[in-house]
Amino acid sequence: MANLKPVYNSKITCPVCDKNIEVTKVRSKSIRLIAQDEDFCPYYEECNPIYYEAWICSFCGYAAHNSVFEDASFMDRKLVNEKITPKWSSRSFTGERDIEQALDAFKIVLYNLVIRQAPSFEFARVCLRIAWLYRYKGDADEEKRFLRYAYDYYQKAYSNEPLGGGKMDEYSCIYIIGELARRLGEPEEALSWFERIISAAGQPEKKQKILPRLLENTREQIQMVRQAMQTGKRSV
């Protein structure tokens, strides 16, 4: 029997144009996490599922992160039909993707978010993934640019939008804001955010909401930031 490819195409219905489309998914057996950066950027032994998280309708141009692709609202559909579809040139995004194709797909998602005036959390999630892709590519300048976007949008999401449910929980959001501040050379801001988690961990009713690994990571990052401040190093 021939070895199965790590990715496969799956048929779904576009929530905007109602056409049957195909999206590419990664087989669970092909996902082997081998490492993770402090901002949750994952590294895989073989196939990287991040490359395939941007789903795009080849017919109407609607695009979104795969976790929310089917959640298009009436206003989302209206805006896509009015402002994206008339300018859209049909093309396929199925099959194996390289890093450039993944970046292209995520930037189409980002354009959709702008047109649809999406919540800040959606912008933050997509910008962070684009930053990761540039990190894989070794493009430090573009990585930092999109880390900055993610940092700003996560702060807006934390201040103005409900968290939890299908989104990131409150303390993971606080942590990622702190970690992005650290990476962007803002150690005082990083400490301010990290220390919110330590403060919450001192209250039993809040500590139970904090993942043990997240609390451990927070303590490690506080130590790293303080050591860096002592040596005059402001970012990674």
N, CA, C and O of each residue as an XYZ file, in Angstrom:
944
protein
N       0.844     -1.203      0.000
C       0.000      0.000      0.000
C       0.877      1.251      0.000
O       1.823      1.368      0.779
N       0.542      2.174     -0.887
C       1.315      3.414     -0.975
C       1.129      4.248      0.284
O       0.061      4.240      0.897
N       2.173      4.962      0.660
C       2.077      5.836      1.821
C       1.115      6.979      1.542
O       1.139      7.579      0.467
N       0.266      7.273      2.525
C      -0.676      8.375      2.376
C       0.057      9.701      2.483
O       0.989      9.846      3.275
N      -0.370     10.664      1.682
C       0.190     12.005      1.795
C      -0.244     12.610      3.127
O      -1.293     12.243      3.657
N       0.548     13.530      3.673
C       0.194     14.118      4.970
C      -1.043     15.011      4.919
O      -1.666     15.270      5.949
N      -1.401     15.484      3.715
C      -2.576     16.346      3.589
C      -3.609     15.692      2.678
O      -3.293     14.834      1.854
N      -4.843     16.123      2.854
C      -5.930     15.622      2.007
C      -6.964     16.729      1.824
O      -7.030     17.657      2.630
N      -7.767     16.635      0.774
C      -8.804     17.623      0.515
C     -10.139     17.156      1.083
O     -10.485     15.976      1.026
N     -10.872     18.110      1.627
C     -12.177     17.826      2.216
C     -13.202     18.794      1.632
O     -12.906     19.974      1.440
N     -14.398     18.303      1.352
C     -15.443     19.143      0.775
C     -16.282     19.788      1.868
O     -16.723     19.127      2.809
N     -16.493     21.089      1.727
C     -17.367     21.831      2.630
C     -18.183     22.813      1.797
O     -17.950     22.957      0.597
N     -19.132     23.484      2.426
C     -19.936     24.498      1.744
C     -19.477     25.878      2.172
O     -19.368     26.158      3.366
N     -19.210     26.735      1.212
C     -18.828     28.110      1.544
C     -20.022     28.807      2.180
O     -21.105     28.799      1.595
N     -19.867     29.410      3.354
C     -20.988     30.070      4.024
C     -21.397     31.395      3.387
O     -22.410     31.981      3.768
N     -20.615     31.866      2.419
C     -20.937     33.134      1.754
C     -21.660     32.904      0.434
O     -22.732     33.467      0.209
N     -21.085     32.082     -0.440
C     -21.693     31.874     -1.765
C     -22.456     30.558     -1.876
O     -23.095     30.300     -2.896
N     -22.399     29.725     -0.842
C     -23.117     28.440     -0.783
C     -22.648     27.410     -1.801
O     -23.336     26.416     -2.034
N     -21.503     27.629     -2.401
C     -20.971     26.644     -3.345
C     -20.165     25.576     -2.598
O     -19.593     25.831     -1.538
N     -20.137     24.388     -3.174
C     -19.309     23.322     -2.616
C     -17.852     23.591     -2.974
O     -17.518     23.776     -4.145
N     -16.997     23.612     -1.975
C     -15.578     23.891     -2.204
C     -14.732     22.821     -1.522
O     -15.228     22.025     -0.725
N     -13.465     22.825     -1.850
C     -12.531     21.921     -1.196
C     -11.515     22.723     -0.396
O     -11.037     23.766     -0.841
N     -11.195     22.223      0.781
C     -10.130     22.808      1.598
C      -9.155     21.686      1.953
O      -9.529     20.514      2.002
N      -7.924     22.057      2.194
C      -6.900     21.059      2.496
C      -6.668     20.974      4.000
O      -6.498     21.986      4.680
N      -6.666     19.755      4.495
C      -6.438     19.499      5.916
C      -5.223     18.588      6.087
O      -4.805     17.907      5.151
N      -4.671     18.587      7.282
C      -3.512     17.744      7.589
C      -3.980     16.529      8.383
O      -4.735     16.664      9.346
N      -3.539     15.364      7.985
C      -3.890     14.150      8.723
C      -3.279     14.208     10.125
O      -2.119     14.582     10.300
N      -4.077     13.834     11.103
C      -3.616     13.921     12.494
C      -2.352     13.093     12.731
O      -1.511     13.468     13.548
N      -2.214     11.970     12.021
C      -1.032     11.124     12.197
C       0.240     11.787     11.677
O       1.348     11.367     12.008
N       0.072     12.835     10.853
C       1.237     13.517     10.280
C       1.694     14.699     11.117
O       2.700     15.335     10.804
N       0.951     14.997     12.187
C       1.278     16.153     13.025
C       2.137     15.692     14.198
O       1.654     15.015     15.105
N       3.407     16.064     14.171
C       4.335     15.668     15.237
C       5.064     16.911     15.744
O       6.054     17.350     15.159
N       4.560     17.461     16.830
C       5.160     18.655     17.427
C       6.493     18.289     18.072
O       6.574     17.339     18.851
N       7.540     19.051     17.743
C       8.863     18.758     18.315
C       9.385     19.891     19.197
O      10.289     19.676     20.003
N       8.829     21.089     19.054
C       9.289     22.223     19.870
C       8.262     23.343     19.784
O       7.388     23.340     18.917
N       8.384     24.302     20.702
C       7.475     25.451     20.701
C       8.182     26.648     21.322
O       8.799     26.530     22.381
N       8.094     27.796     20.666
C       8.665     29.021     21.216
C       7.779     29.561     22.331
O       6.664     29.086     22.546
N       8.296     30.563     23.036
C       7.570     31.119     24.178
C       6.268     31.809     23.780
O       5.381     31.970     24.618
N       6.136     32.221     22.515
C       4.891     32.844     22.059
C       3.982     31.833     21.368
O       3.120     32.207     20.571
N       4.175     30.559     21.674
C       3.374     29.431     21.182
C       3.677     29.041     19.741
O       2.997     28.172     19.196
N       4.669     29.648     19.109
C       5.026     29.282     17.734
C       5.489     27.826     17.721
O       6.470     27.485     18.381
N       4.789     26.959     16.971
C       5.118     25.536     16.993
C       6.084     25.120     15.889
O       6.157     25.743     14.830
N       6.810     24.066     16.163
C       7.705     23.466     15.166
C       7.353     21.986     15.050
O       7.152     21.296     16.050
N       7.285     21.522     13.816
C       6.838     20.156     13.569
C       7.908     19.354     12.847
O       8.729     19.900     12.111
N       7.880     18.050     13.072
C       8.872     17.165     12.471
C       8.715     17.097     10.961
O       9.705     17.055     10.232
N       7.469     17.086     10.490
C       7.237     16.912      9.062
C       6.310     18.004      8.535
O       6.762     19.084      8.155
N       5.034     17.717      8.517
C       4.064     18.650      7.934
C       3.610     19.668      8.975
O       3.239     19.299     10.089
N       3.640     20.944      8.613
C       3.254     22.012      9.535
C       1.796     22.401      9.290
O       1.494     22.988      8.250
N       0.879     22.092     10.217
C      -0.535     22.412     10.012
C      -0.837     23.902      9.950
O      -1.882     24.300      9.435
N       0.072     24.738     10.475
C      -0.133     26.186     10.391
C      -0.295     26.613      8.933
O      -1.070     27.523      8.639
N       0.419     25.974      8.032
C       0.354     26.322      6.613
C      -1.059     26.201      6.051
O      -1.391     26.834      5.049
N      -1.888     25.387      6.699
C      -3.199     25.053      6.135
C      -4.363     25.624      6.942
O      -5.513     25.246      6.716
N      -4.080     26.520      7.870
C      -5.140     27.092      8.700
C      -5.921     28.191      7.992
O      -7.001     28.569      8.446
N      -5.395     28.707      6.893
C      -6.101     29.747      6.132
C      -6.935     29.074      5.047
O      -6.393     28.489      4.110
N      -8.252     29.161      5.179
C      -9.168     28.568      4.201
C      -9.737     29.659      3.302
O     -10.078     30.747      3.766
N      -9.833     29.357      2.024
C     -10.278     30.346      1.038
C     -11.264     29.710      0.078
O     -11.038     28.601     -0.407
N     -12.360     30.409     -0.200
C     -13.302     29.964     -1.227
C     -12.782     30.431     -2.582
O     -12.603     31.628     -2.806
N     -12.544     29.495     -3.474
C     -12.002     29.852     -4.792
C     -13.032     30.546     -5.672
O     -12.671     31.159     -6.677
N     -14.313     30.460     -5.308
C     -15.371     31.054     -6.129
C     -15.639     32.524     -5.793
O     -15.709     33.364     -6.690
N     -15.789     32.834     -4.498
C     -16.188     34.197     -4.122
C     -15.084     34.999     -3.439
O     -15.210     36.215     -3.296
N     -13.999     34.337     -3.012
C     -12.905     35.053     -2.364
C     -13.022     35.180     -0.866
O     -12.158     35.774     -0.222
N     -14.097     34.621     -0.294
C     -14.213     34.638      1.165
C     -13.075     33.825      1.767
O     -12.747     32.747      1.270
N     -12.473     34.337      2.835
C     -11.358     33.648      3.480
C     -11.403     33.902      4.980
O     -11.796     34.977      5.433
N     -10.992     32.890      5.743
C     -10.982     33.011      7.203
C     -10.089     31.935      7.796
O      -9.722     30.970      7.125
N      -9.744     32.117      9.068
C      -9.040     31.060      9.790
C      -9.962     29.846      9.850
O     -11.175     29.990     10.001
N      -9.387     28.654      9.731
C     -10.231     27.461      9.634
C     -11.156     27.260     10.831
O     -12.215     26.649     10.688
N     -10.781     27.756     12.000
C     -11.603     27.563     13.197
C     -12.898     28.363     13.170
O     -13.838     28.048     13.900
N     -12.954     29.398     12.333
C     -14.153     30.247     12.282
C     -14.687     30.400     10.856
O     -15.552     31.240     10.609
N     -14.187     29.606      9.927
C     -14.561     29.763      8.520
C     -16.066     29.683      8.315
O     -16.619     30.439      7.516
N     -16.728     28.793      9.015
C     -18.159     28.578      8.799
C     -19.033     29.543      9.590
O     -20.258     29.423      9.564
N     -18.429     30.497     10.292
C     -19.188     31.396     11.170
C     -19.522     32.742     10.537
O     -19.792     33.704     11.256
N     -19.511     32.834      9.215
C     -19.771     34.116      8.549
C     -21.168     34.634      8.888
O     -22.156     33.907      8.780
N     -21.232     35.892      9.295
C     -22.508     36.521      9.631
C     -23.178     37.082      8.378
O     -22.598     37.072      7.292
N     -24.389     37.565      8.544
C     -25.093     38.201      7.422
C     -24.277     39.375      6.888
O     -24.152     39.546      5.675
N     -23.719     40.188      7.798
C     -22.931     41.340      7.363
C     -21.635     40.900      6.691
O     -21.189     41.536      5.737
N     -21.028     39.824      7.175
C     -19.831     39.286      6.516
C     -20.151     38.925      5.068
O     -19.412     39.285      4.152
N     -21.249     38.219      4.874
C     -21.634     37.793      3.524
C     -21.887     38.998      2.628
O     -21.479     39.021      1.467
N     -22.558     39.987      3.178
C     -22.874     41.193      2.409
C     -21.597     41.911      1.974
O     -21.471     42.304      0.814
N     -20.662     42.081      2.888
C     -19.429     42.802      2.578
C     -18.558     42.036      1.588
O     -17.960     42.635      0.694
N     -18.484     40.715      1.741
C     -17.706     39.918      0.788
C     -18.316     40.016     -0.599
O     -17.603     40.224     -1.581
N     -19.633     39.866     -0.683
C     -20.312     39.932     -1.982
C     -20.163     41.290     -2.653
O     -20.081     41.381     -3.878
N     -20.128     42.345     -1.843
C     -20.062     43.698     -2.401
C     -18.636     44.153     -2.704
O     -18.408     44.860     -3.686
N     -17.669     43.752     -1.864
C     -16.338     44.359     -1.960
C     -15.203     43.403     -2.325
O     -14.116     43.847     -2.694
N     -15.443     42.112     -2.227
C     -14.375     41.158     -2.546
C     -14.674     40.379     -3.816
O     -13.842     40.321     -4.721
N     -15.847     39.784     -3.886
C     -16.184     38.925     -5.027
C     -16.068     39.619     -6.380
O     -15.536     39.015     -7.312
N     -16.544     40.869     -6.538
C     -16.443     41.513     -7.861
C     -15.006     41.664     -8.364
O     -14.782     41.754     -9.571
N     -14.040     41.692     -7.459
C     -12.636     41.866     -7.850
C     -11.851     40.547     -7.799
O     -10.650     40.523     -8.069
N     -12.523     39.480     -7.459
C     -11.839     38.217     -7.200
C     -11.578     37.440     -8.479
O     -12.467     37.294     -9.317
N     -10.372     36.948     -8.624
C     -10.020     36.059     -9.736
C      -9.918     34.644     -9.180
O      -9.069     34.359     -8.335
N     -10.775     33.776     -9.653
C     -10.844     32.419     -9.124
C      -9.517     31.684     -9.273
O      -8.913     31.684    -10.346
N      -9.072     31.061     -8.194
C      -7.876     30.233     -8.226
C      -7.924     29.225     -7.087
O      -8.629     29.422     -6.097
N      -7.181     28.166     -7.235
C      -7.227     27.080     -6.265
C      -6.184     27.264     -5.168
O      -5.067     27.715     -5.421
N      -6.572     26.907     -3.945
C      -5.651     26.950     -2.811
C      -5.535     25.583     -2.148
O      -5.077     25.476     -1.010
N      -5.952     24.539     -2.862
C      -5.887     23.199     -2.295
C      -4.548     22.534     -2.613
O      -3.790     22.987     -3.470
N      -4.288     21.456     -1.899
C      -3.038     20.728     -2.102
C      -1.948     21.192     -1.153
O      -2.162     22.079     -0.327
N      -0.788     20.585     -1.279
C       0.327     20.927     -0.401
C       0.773     22.372     -0.623
O       0.827     22.851     -1.756
N       1.090     23.058      0.476
C       1.525     24.451      0.412
C       2.970     24.575      0.873
O       3.406     23.903      1.807
N       3.706     25.458      0.188
C       5.009     25.843      0.721
C       4.809     27.115      1.534
O       3.689     27.611      1.655
N       5.884     27.638      2.085
C       5.741     28.774      2.993
C       5.219     30.022      2.282
O       4.485     30.809      2.880
N       5.586     30.210      1.019
C       5.103     31.373      0.277
C       3.609     31.263      0.013
O       2.888     32.258      0.096
N       3.141     30.068     -0.303
C       1.712     29.868     -0.529
C       0.931     30.047      0.766
O      -0.191     30.555      0.755
N       1.520     29.632      1.878
C       0.871     29.824      3.171
C       0.761     31.310      3.500
O      -0.278     31.767      3.976
N       1.822     32.060      3.250
C       1.788     33.508      3.481
C       0.745     34.171      2.600
O      -0.003     35.035      3.059
N       0.693     33.774      1.348
C      -0.281     34.325      0.410
C      -1.698     34.075      0.911
O      -2.537     34.975      0.894
N      -1.959     32.850      1.357
C      -3.290     32.501      1.843
C      -3.659     33.303      3.089
O      -4.782     33.796      3.192
N      -2.738     33.438      4.026
C      -3.033     34.188      5.246
C      -3.239     35.678      4.968
O      -4.025     36.333      5.653
N      -2.549     36.206      3.980
C      -2.737     37.626      3.666
C      -4.078     37.870      2.987
O      -4.638     38.961      3.095
N      -4.594     36.869      2.289
C      -5.949     36.977      1.755
C      -6.955     36.957      2.906
O      -7.945     37.689      2.883
N      -6.701     36.123      3.905
C      -7.543     36.132      5.103
C      -7.482     37.501      5.775
O      -8.511     38.042      6.178
N      -6.288     38.058      5.897
C      -6.121     39.360      6.541
C      -6.892     40.440      5.794
O      -7.523     41.296      6.414
N      -6.845     40.405      4.468
C      -7.608     41.372      3.663
C      -9.104     41.212      3.920
O      -9.827     42.202      4.039
N      -9.565     39.971      4.005
C     -10.965     39.716      4.334
C     -11.337     40.331      5.678
O     -12.404     40.930      5.818
N     -10.464     40.183      6.659
C     -10.749     40.728      7.987
C     -10.897     42.241      7.941
O     -11.751     42.811      8.620
N     -10.061     42.888      7.135
C     -10.149     44.344      6.989
C     -11.492     44.724      6.376
O     -12.179     45.608      6.887
N     -11.865     44.068      5.294
C     -13.121     44.367      4.610
C     -14.314     44.100      5.522
O     -15.269     44.876      5.546
N     -14.256     43.016      6.262
C     -15.379     42.618      7.115
C     -15.367     43.308      8.474
O     -16.264     43.087      9.288
N     -14.361     44.142      8.728
C     -14.250     44.840     10.008
C     -14.375     43.838     11.165
O     -15.191     44.002     12.072
N     -13.554     42.819     11.101
C     -13.608     41.701     12.043
C     -13.153     42.112     13.443
O     -12.511     43.149     13.608
N     -13.482     41.303     14.446
C     -13.030     41.584     15.813
C     -11.504     41.591     15.912
O     -10.813     40.950     15.121
N     -11.005     42.318     16.884
C      -9.553     42.439     17.071
C      -8.897     41.089     17.315
O      -7.764     40.861     16.889
N      -9.608     40.185     18.004
C      -9.014     38.881     18.283
C      -8.694     38.134     16.998
O      -7.666     37.462     16.912
N      -9.571     38.245     15.990
C      -9.317     37.564     14.719
C      -8.085     38.152     14.033
O      -7.261     37.413     13.494
N      -7.960     39.469     14.053
C      -6.760     40.107     13.501
C      -5.513     39.623     14.236
O      -4.507     39.291     13.609
N      -5.583     39.584     15.567
C      -4.422     39.189     16.367
C      -3.971     37.775     16.030
O      -2.782     37.520     15.838
N      -4.926     36.863     15.959
C      -4.583     35.464     15.675
C      -3.914     35.321     14.313
O      -2.915     34.615     14.179
N      -4.464     35.989     13.308
C      -3.914     35.875     11.954
C      -2.554     36.569     11.857
O      -1.628     36.028     11.253
N      -2.428     37.749     12.440
C      -1.136     38.453     12.389
C      -0.044     37.668     13.102
O       1.103     37.660     12.656
N      -0.386     37.006     14.206
C       0.613     36.207     14.914
C       1.083     35.044     14.046
O       2.272     34.725     14.017
N       0.155     34.420     13.348
C       0.543     33.310     12.483
C       1.388     33.770     11.297
O       2.307     33.069     10.875
N       1.078     34.929     10.772
C       1.917     35.472      9.696
C       3.324     35.748     10.231
O       4.314     35.495      9.544
N       3.408     36.267     11.457
C       4.724     36.498     12.079
C       5.482     35.182     12.219
O       6.682     35.125     11.952
N       4.789     34.129     12.634
C       5.444     32.825     12.752
C       5.973     32.349     11.405
O       7.085     31.828     11.314
N       5.172     32.531     10.362
C       5.610     32.097      9.031
C       6.882     32.832      8.616
O       7.793     32.236      8.041
N       6.935     34.121      8.912
C       8.158     34.867      8.603
C       9.326     34.396      9.474
O      10.478     34.440      9.041
N       9.039     33.949     10.686
C      10.095     33.395     11.538
C      10.644     32.109     10.929
O      11.857     31.903     10.876
N       9.744     31.252     10.474
C      10.199     30.031      9.792
C      11.078     30.380      8.594
O      12.061     29.699      8.302
N      10.702     31.449      7.913
C      11.398     31.864      6.694
C      12.724     32.549      6.991
O      13.601     32.615      6.129
N      12.872     33.063      8.221
C      14.096     33.765      8.588
C      14.085     35.237      8.255
O      15.141     35.864      8.180
N      12.884     35.809      8.052
C      12.742     37.232      7.733
C      12.402     37.989      9.017
O      11.229     38.169      9.344
N      13.428     38.430      9.739
C      13.239     39.037     11.059
C      12.465     40.347     11.003
O      11.675     40.635     11.903
N      12.678     41.147      9.959
C      11.994     42.438      9.865
C      10.489     42.265      9.711
O       9.711     42.921     10.404
N      10.077     41.381      8.802
C       8.642     41.155      8.601
C       8.031     40.439      9.797
O       6.881     40.691     10.157
N       8.794     39.553     10.408
C       8.300     38.899     11.620
C       7.978     39.946     12.683
O       6.907     39.913     13.288
N       8.902     40.868     12.907
C       8.700     41.889     13.936
C       7.522     42.793     13.593
O       6.773     43.203     14.480
N       7.357     43.104     12.311
C       6.238     43.962     11.896
C       4.901     43.315     12.253
O       3.998     43.980     12.762
N       4.783     42.031     11.986
C       3.512     41.368     12.268
C       3.363     41.010     13.742
O       2.240     40.892     14.232
N       4.471     40.835     14.459
C       4.373     40.693     15.910
C       3.811     41.965     16.526
O       3.021     41.908     17.468
N       4.214     43.105     15.998
C       3.699     44.384     16.486
C       2.195     44.493     16.245
O       1.446     44.906     17.129
N       1.760     44.119     15.042
C       0.320     44.126     14.758
C      -0.417     43.209     15.737
O      -1.442     43.589     16.304
N       0.115     42.000     15.928
C      -0.528     41.047     16.833
C      -0.588     41.600     18.253
O      -1.607     41.478     18.933
N       0.502     42.201     18.691
C       0.576     42.795     20.031
C      -0.506     43.847     20.221
O      -1.204     43.848     21.235
N      -0.646     44.736     19.257
C      -1.652     45.796     19.350
C      -3.067     45.225     19.348
O      -3.916     45.660     20.127
N      -3.321     44.254     18.476
C      -4.670     43.688     18.376
C      -5.027     42.834     19.588
O      -6.181     42.833     20.016
N      -4.071     42.113     20.145
C      -4.376     41.347     21.358
C      -4.736     42.278     22.513
O      -5.614     41.960     23.317
N      -4.071     43.412     22.599
C      -4.416     44.373     23.649
C      -5.829     44.917     23.453
O      -6.582     45.067     24.416
N      -6.185     45.211     22.199
C      -7.545     45.686     21.917
C      -8.573     44.611     22.249
O      -9.627     44.900     22.815
N      -8.255     43.363     21.890
C      -9.176     42.264     22.177
C      -9.351     42.088     23.683
O     -10.466     41.889     24.167
N      -8.247     42.163     24.416
C      -8.313     41.994     25.871
C      -9.163     43.081     26.520
O      -9.915     42.816     27.458
N      -9.040     44.296     26.019
C      -9.739     45.433     26.621
C     -11.200     45.526     26.205
O     -12.034     46.010     26.970
N     -11.516     45.064     24.995
C     -12.831     45.375     24.429
C     -13.701     44.191     24.040
O     -14.872     44.376     23.711
N     -13.154     42.971     24.069
C     -13.920     41.834     23.565
C     -13.978     40.703     24.587
O     -13.036     40.518     25.359
N     -15.076     39.943     24.599
C     -15.153     38.790     25.506
C     -14.185     37.699     25.072
O     -14.057     37.415     23.881
N     -13.514     37.096     26.024
C     -12.592     36.002     25.736
C     -13.196     34.700     26.253
O     -14.275     34.700     26.846
N     -12.501     33.605     26.028
C     -13.031     32.315     26.428
C     -13.870     31.715     25.315
O     -13.879     32.227     24.195
N     -14.568     30.643     25.614
C     -15.334     29.958     24.579
C     -14.385     29.368     23.556
O     -13.453     28.644     23.904
N     -14.626     29.681     22.292
C     -13.747     29.190     21.237
C     -12.506     30.035     21.062
O     -11.631     29.710     20.259
N     -12.429     31.127     21.820
C     -11.271     32.013     21.718
C     -10.236     31.655     22.784
O     -10.413     30.713     23.556
N      -9.169     32.423     22.806
C      -8.132     32.262     23.827
C      -8.688     32.677     25.187
O      -9.443     33.645     25.274
N      -8.323     31.955     26.250
C      -8.792     32.339     27.574
C      -8.070     33.594     28.057
O      -7.044     33.989     27.503
N      -8.618     34.207     29.090
C      -8.115     35.499     29.572
C      -6.629     35.459     29.914
O      -5.883     36.358     29.527
N      -6.194     34.433     30.629
C      -4.808     34.424     31.106
C      -3.821     34.058     30.003
O      -2.672     34.498     30.029
N      -4.254     33.268     29.046
C      -3.397     33.017     27.877
C      -3.229     34.291     27.074
O      -2.157     34.554     26.529
N      -4.305     35.092     27.000
C      -4.227     36.369     26.288
C      -3.269     37.319     27.001
O      -2.450     37.977     26.359
N      -3.370     37.390     28.324
C      -2.451     38.234     29.096
C      -1.011     37.782     28.868
O      -0.115     38.603     28.674
N      -0.804     36.476     28.894
C       0.548     35.938     28.699
C       1.099     36.308     27.331
O       2.235     36.770     27.225
N       0.305     36.109     26.278
C       0.826     36.368     24.929
C       1.108     37.849     24.732
O       2.045     38.205     24.017
N       0.316     38.719     25.351
C       0.604     40.156     25.275
C       1.955     40.443     25.934
O       2.774     41.186     25.394
N       2.174     39.848     27.103
C       3.454     40.034     27.785
C       4.620     39.506     26.974
O       5.662     40.154     26.878
N       4.446     38.331     26.393
C       5.532     37.735     25.619
C       5.827     38.539     24.356
O       6.989     38.694     23.979
N       4.788     39.049     23.703
C       5.024     39.870     22.511
C       5.710     41.176     22.888
O       6.569     41.663     22.153
N       5.335     41.745     24.032
C       6.020     42.952     24.506
C       7.505     42.660     24.719
O       8.359     43.471     24.364
N       7.802     41.510     25.293
C       9.204     41.130     25.517
C       9.949     41.024     24.195
O      11.058     41.541     24.058
N       9.346     40.361     23.236
C      10.000     40.171     21.944
C      10.167     41.484     21.180
O      11.064     41.615     20.348
N       9.311     42.439     21.462
C       9.373     43.725     20.773
C      10.245     44.738     21.509
O      10.282     45.911     21.136
N      10.944     44.296     22.547
C      11.871     45.181     23.239
C      11.224     46.122     24.223
O      11.710     47.234     24.430
N      10.120     45.690     24.843
C       9.428     46.504     25.839
C       9.356     45.720     27.153
O       8.279     45.272     27.548
N      10.494     45.554     27.831
C      10.539     44.695     29.026
C       9.659     45.164     30.174
O       9.089     44.341     30.890
N       9.540     46.481     30.362
C       8.699     46.972     31.454
C       7.240     46.593     31.219
O       6.539     46.181     32.144
N       6.789     46.736     29.967
C       5.421     46.343     29.624
C       5.253     44.839     29.793
O       4.234     44.376     30.307
N       6.247     44.084     29.362
C       6.185     42.627     29.489
C       6.003     42.220     30.950
O       5.148     41.396     31.272
N       6.815     42.806     31.828
C       6.707     42.485     33.252
C       5.338     42.842     33.804
O       4.770     42.097     34.602
N       4.810     43.982     33.379
C       3.502     44.426     33.849
C       2.420     43.393     33.531
O       1.563     43.101     34.365
N       2.471     42.845     32.314
C       1.473     41.845     31.912
C       1.717     40.512     32.606
O       0.776     39.895     33.105
N       2.953     40.065     32.644
C       3.251     38.788     33.299
C       2.851     38.809     34.777
O       2.336     37.824     35.305
N       3.094     39.938     35.428
C       2.813     40.022     36.858
C       1.315     39.992     37.158
O       0.917     39.695     38.284
N       0.490     40.295     36.169
C      -0.960     40.152     36.358
C      -1.324     38.681     36.581
O      -2.212     38.357     37.369
N      -0.624     37.809     35.875
C      -0.892     36.375     36.029
C      -0.426     35.895     37.397
O      -1.127     35.130     38.060
N       0.750     36.337     37.823
C       1.266     35.951     39.144
C       0.334     36.453     40.242
O       0.080     35.748     41.219
N      -0.172     37.669     40.078
C      -1.102     38.230     41.057
C      -2.390     37.410     41.116
O      -2.901     37.113     42.196
N      -2.908     37.048     39.942
C      -4.135     36.244     39.896
C      -3.916     34.867     40.507
O      -4.818     34.308     41.130
N      -2.710     34.321     40.326
C      -2.407     32.989     40.860
C      -2.407     32.971     42.382
O      -2.502     31.908     42.995
N      -2.300     34.147     42.989
C      -2.343     34.239     44.440
C      -3.751     34.236     44.998
O      -3.941     34.270     46.214
N      -4.740     34.196     44.117
C      -6.144     34.174     44.525
C      -6.756     32.838     44.100
O      -6.870     32.571     42.904
N      -7.153     31.995     45.056
C      -7.609     30.634     44.739
C      -8.678     30.564     43.652
O      -8.633     29.681     42.795
N      -9.646     31.496     43.682
C     -10.735     31.428     42.705
C     -10.264     31.751     41.294
O     -10.910     31.368     40.319
N      -9.140     32.453     41.182
C      -8.580     32.780     39.871
C      -7.510     31.779     39.449
O      -7.373     31.469     38.266
N      -6.756     31.279     40.418
C      -5.666     30.357     40.088
C      -6.175     29.122     39.357
O      -5.496     28.597     38.475
N      -7.370     28.657     39.719
C      -7.905     27.454     39.090
C      -8.216     27.661     37.607
O      -8.416     26.696     36.871
N      -8.256     28.916     37.175
C      -8.513     29.222     35.770
C      -7.220     29.338     34.953
O      -7.258     29.471     33.730
N      -6.087     29.287     35.640
C      -4.795     29.437     34.963
C      -4.188     28.056     34.729
O      -4.022     27.281     35.670
N      -3.861     27.753     33.490
C      -3.233     26.471     33.185
C      -1.880     26.375     33.894
O      -1.102     27.328     33.845
N      -1.579     25.249     34.554
C      -0.309     25.109     35.280
C       0.910     25.399     34.406
O       1.857     26.046     34.851
N       0.884     24.922     33.169
C       2.024     25.154     32.284
C       2.168     26.640     31.970
O       3.284     27.146     31.852
N       1.040     27.340     31.835
C       1.085     28.774     31.553
C       1.698     29.527     32.728
O       2.477     30.461     32.538
N       1.344     29.120     33.928
C       1.899     29.766     35.122
C       3.406     29.516     35.209
O       4.173     30.415     35.556
N       3.814     28.302     34.894
C       5.242     27.974     34.898
C       5.990     28.801     33.851
O       7.064     29.337     34.124
N       5.412     28.899     32.651
C       6.031     29.706     31.592
C       6.143     31.167     32.004
O       7.144     31.826     31.726
N       5.105     31.665     32.669
C       5.106     33.064     33.096
C       6.251     33.332     34.065
O       6.953     34.336     33.939
N       6.437     32.450     35.014
C       7.537     32.618     35.981
C       8.893     32.595     35.273
O       9.790     33.369     35.606
N       9.030     31.706     34.300
C      10.285     31.624     33.545
C      10.529     32.904     32.758
O      11.658     33.389     32.680
N       9.461     33.449     32.173
C       9.616     34.659     31.367
C       9.918     35.876     32.229
O      10.679     36.752     31.816
N       9.341     35.941     33.403
C       9.658     37.041     34.323
C      11.143     37.016     34.669
O      11.809     38.052     34.668
N      11.646     35.835     34.961
C      13.073     35.703     35.277
C      13.930     36.109     34.083
O      14.943     36.790     34.244
N      13.525     35.692     32.887
C      14.278     36.023     31.679
C      14.292     37.529     31.433
O      15.326     38.101     31.090
N      13.128     38.168     31.612
C      13.040     39.615     31.392
C      13.915     40.362     32.392
O      14.636     41.287     32.017
N      13.857     39.971     33.649
C      14.650     40.664     34.675
C      16.146     40.505     34.426
O      16.914     41.450     34.608
N      16.554     39.322     34.015
C      17.965     39.104     33.701
C      18.390     39.945     32.509
O      19.485     40.508     32.496
N      17.518     40.028     31.502
C      17.832     40.820     30.316
C      17.935     42.299     30.658
O      18.797     43.005     30.134
N      17.049     42.772     31.544
C      17.090     44.177     31.937
C      18.383     44.497     32.680
O      18.926     45.593     32.546
N      18.869     43.547     33.456
C      20.117     43.762     34.198
C      21.323     43.857     33.274
O      22.295     44.552     33.571
N      21.249     43.151     32.150
C      22.372     43.157     31.198
C      22.183     44.173     30.082
O      23.046     44.327     29.218
N      21.036     44.873     30.107
C      20.786     45.897     29.096
C      20.214     45.379     27.801
O      20.088     46.136     26.838
N      19.861     44.095     27.751
C      19.264     43.519     26.548
C      17.757     43.656     26.648
O      17.160     43.237     27.640
N      17.125     44.246     25.615
C      15.716     44.572     25.711
C      14.791     43.599     24.982
O      13.584     43.620     25.224
N      15.306     42.763     24.114
C      14.443     41.828     23.389
C      15.230     40.594     23.011
O      16.437     40.521     23.238
N      14.532     39.610     22.422
C      15.199     38.376     22.001
C      16.128     38.654     20.850
O      16.785     37.740     20.351
